[in-house]
Structure formats: C-alpha cells, structure tokens
Amino acid sequence: MITARRKSDGSFEIANGHMRLKVQLQVHGKAEVVDSATGKTFHVHELDGRMVALSEDSQANIEDLANAAINRARG
C-alpha cells in the first residue's frame, strides 16, 4: 500500500511506498494512494514531471469520458 500524509500547506507527501509509487507510475501511468489521516483513496498521475492527484470520483469521471471518446472514434 502507498500512503501519503497532508502537509500544512495542503499538499501531500508520500509516507510509505516510495518505490511502489515509482513503479506503478512507470508501468500503469497512475498509482492508488491512501490518505493516512482519512483512509480515502486517490489516484496519482505524473504529468510533465509533476505529481497530480485525483479523487476516486474524478478518476472515474475521466475514465468514463475517455471510454466514451474511444467508443465514438471506433464508430
């Protein structure tokens, strides 16, 4: 499990699973991370060398939109 903790500025830092995070990003392009304080899961992506976190709902919405676009393109 990859866990993160919220810093005082509102950002997150990885508390556990640094290598798992790196591998998941390389292999899958995203990683599931758990907020150690709330237990909520979010998805982390690397975009232009920066980490971006999406909530479960945001991730699901993006995947739905991507699948719909792929289906439309297939005709």
C-alpha positions, -999 to +999 in steps of 0.1 A: +000+000+000+012+035-008+002+060+018+005+098+019+000+125+046-012+160+042+013+188+048+005+221+064+003+238+030-024+213+018-002+193-004+007+156+002+039+138+008+044+100+004+047+085+039+051+048+027+057+031-006+080+055-025+093+027-047+058+012-053+047+047-064+076+050-088+070+015-103+032+020-106+036+053-124+061+037-148+041+006-155+005+019-153+008+056-156-011+060-123-010+048-087-036+044-060-025+062-028-043+062+005-045+093+027-032+081+061-054+105+080-087+098+063-083+064+047-096+078+014-080+066-018-069+089-046-051+084-079-017+100-086-005+106-121+027+122-133+023+150-158+053+169-171+074+158-141+047+169-116+025+147-095-012+153-098-038+137-075-074+129-085-102+117-062-119+084-068-149+103-083-127+124-106-108+094-117-140+075-126-153+105-145-122+108-165-122+071-173-158+073-184-151+102-207-121+085-222-140+053-228-169+072-245-144+090-267-127+058-277-161+042-285-171+071-306-138+070-325-143+033-333-176+042-349 
